[in-house]
Amino acid sequence: MARSTADPVARPLPPHTSLSSQALYFLNSNLSSREDLDGAPTLLSKLQIEFEALSRTLSELKEELVSHLTRHSSHSNRVGSLFSNVHAQLDDLRLSSTQPPSEGGSRRGMGEELQALAKEVARVETVRNYAETALKLDTLVGDIEDVVSSTMNRTLRRHPSTNNLEVMRVVFLRTLKLTEDMLSLVIKTYPQWTRLVSAVDHRIDRALAILRPQAIADHRALLASLGWPPPLSTLSSSNPETKGSSDVQNPLFTMQGDLKIQYCESFLALCGLQELQRKRKSRQLEGHYKDVALHQPLWVIEELVNPISIASQRYFSKWIENPEYIFALVYKITRDYVDSMDDLLQPLVDEAMLTGYSCREEWISAMVSSLSTYLAKEIFPIYITLLEKESDTEMQSQAKISWLHLVDLMIAFDKRVQSLAAHSGILLSVQEDGNTQKMSSLTVFCDRPDWLDLWAEIELNDALYKLKSQMEDERNWINEGQKVGLLSGQEENKSPLASTAVFRRLSSVIDRCRSLPSSSLRSRFVKSTGGPIIYKFLDCLKQRCQEAEGLTALTDDNALTKVAKSVNAARHFESVLKELCEDVFFLEMEFETADDQEAPDNGIFHEEIKKLEKFRTEWIEKLSTVVLRGFDSLCRDYIKNKKQWQEKTEETLTLSRSFVEALDYLQGKLSVLEEALNKIDFTRGVERVWNDLTVLFGVFGAWCLRPEGFFPKVNDGLKLLRTAKKQLKNSLIVEERWLRDNGIKHLTAAEVERIMKNRVFTS
């Protein structure tokens, strides 16, 4: 019996001409055999499920569209109401303008109405611009959130295709750039719209918080498929400096085909995302702390270094007691792959238009940073623990030696990697602390200044220990450091070898901190080590002078010589310190660490130089006082001998024996000081003698009109000392006429020339 036509089961199929090509393709693909017909209920169930999902999606889109339309309608109604109000006011204005004003008051009323109307028109225009801008920004942010949602759905469903992913990332970056440009324009044009900008930034930050980790995770997976990181097993623990086997190739150079295309696209996407992040931070920090942390490490380079760092730590853990192998391995990896950064990755960075980035420098900086992190977490804490064991002196001593050895390795390593960076064409010495800090393993001390103080203490104790034997060796105080001095004029200073030894040790300690990446840290280290070394040397000088004074009250020639040598050492040390402070290293450090107050004239060692000057001045005074006291003692009997003044003799030019002895004493002591003291300080000592001899002439003024006659040659010598510098230089050849013109009567031309040649001018 035939089925009823009303039965839905027997409903006929529509003619094939009414079906679309997609429907025909679907039916032919899924219902091509009797077995497929048996599975038709399952297919129907699947289609119904998909239909319901699409229906829900369509309903959600309709609701969202209705929401947007409602919001837009609300804005439109509000704007329409405002325009209606404006039209009403314009009509009132037109009516009032057709009637002639009866008095001046009505004119003022109409002017006020015009001003109010202009303000209302401007307000309406602002509202309209705000509504349009908010709608555009909402659309752009909505597109960004749609991309993020699609990316997350792809991740959850583990969709195998990557083409759509790259397209979505391109759309995301383009939309984000448009949004950022619009926000920048809004801030410049309408700075009062802060809430709108803040709301948009908040939504974008949420989107970036989801997309950036996902993009980095995809990039890491792509690197793993390329074979990165390269195997490190070919490195021998006994000699990590050697090259690896030739069959270990750089995965960045060997990638081909689709993998290479995918890597380049992922690389460009991450670079573009980082550049947009940088622009957003720059905009958000405008006018506040714009220079703070805007130049972040390059993300794509960090993703290359991180897996290498993790793989390397397996070897590092075996070399705790031999850190030189750790530095050798890190340098080898850095050197072996630095060329690929220039050849392969730098063009991609340039294509992404990332400004201010060098792949070579970023690679080196990231490798150095990974090393510094490992040192701070694993190596230094071990040494700190050993140094804190007060009960074990031997272990403490060994820990200090290990610490200094580790610092030596860090300084040498920094010089090697910075030479690699020099090939980029940037001179690190001209850079600010930023670039130097990125390429220095000594950055561990930036985060731990207490470790810097501990290092300075270890360096200071080591330097003082090595200087102790040199300062106690009497031969270093007798022998002068001529021909091996640090200054061209040191032989004139007559400084002992001890002064040179101390300065060399001071310079060595200061050189140790030159690699520190921060001016404040360098200043802190120099003050902690340099100052105590200088004061220790000054204490030694004082002790030697006090010993000489205590034994003989400086009446012995050897005691005078001992004090003179100490004064020479202070003079030499003071001069080399002043020259040292003029070095660019100290000038930069002084400029960076100076407060608003005026900086000291003599640099970072200003106080120490003042103490050395005070020491010299004090002991030159004592030397002059001792000599004059002895001369005064010998002259006292001569002056008090009244009998000799009453004696009459035909030989009026004969000098008294006691006075000859006084002059002989004075000449002898001055000869000792001239031989022992440097010329500058000896001249100042003679100036003191000259001042006191002038007083001596005054003593004889009570008995005669011309007391200088008692000391004819001394008086002529004092005249030469008072002669102007220019006049002496113009009279290199002494003539009889010149002697007469200058009142020199008791000195020969040869004696005058000798005094003129040996005279030292202090200014």
Secondary structure, 3 states (H helix, E strand, C coil): CCCCCCCHHHCCCCCHHHCCHHHHHHHHHHCCCHHHHHCHHHHHHHHHHHHHHHHHHHHHHHHHHHHHHHHHHHHHHHHHHHHHHHHHHHHHHHHHHHCCCCCHHHHHHHHHHHHHHHHHHHHHHHHHHHHHHHHHHHHHHHHHHHHHHHHHHHHHHCCCCCHHHHHHHHHHHHHHHHHHHHHHHHHHHCCCCHHHHHHHHHHHHHHHHHHHHHHHHHHHHHHHHHCCCCCCCCCECCECCCCCCCCCCCHHHHCCHHHHHHHHHHHHHHHHHHHHHHHHHHHHCCCCCCCCCCCCCCHHHHHHHHHHHHHHHHHHCCCCCCHHHHHHHHHHHHHHHHHHHHHHHHHHHHHCCCCCCCHHHHHHHHHHHHHHHHHHHHHHHHHHHHHCCCCCHHHHHHHHHHHHHHHHHHHHHHHHHHHHHHHHCCCHHHCCHHHHHHCCHHHHHHHCHHHHHHHHHHHHHHHHHHHHHHHHCCHHHHCECCCCCCCCCHHHHCCEHHHHHHHHHHHHHHHHCCCCCCHHHHHHHHHHHHHHHHHHHHHHHHHHHHHHHHHHCCCCHHHHHHHHHHHHHHHHHHHHHHHHHCCHHHHHHHHHHCCCCCCCCCHHHHHHHHHHHHHHHHHHHHHHHHHHHHHHHHHHHHHHCHHHHHCCCCCCCCCCHHHHHHHHHHHHHHHHHHHHCCHHHHHHHHHHHHHHHHHHHHHHCCCCCCHHHHCHHHHHHHHHHHCCHHHHHCCCCCCHHHHHHCCCCCCCHHHHHHHHHHCCCCC
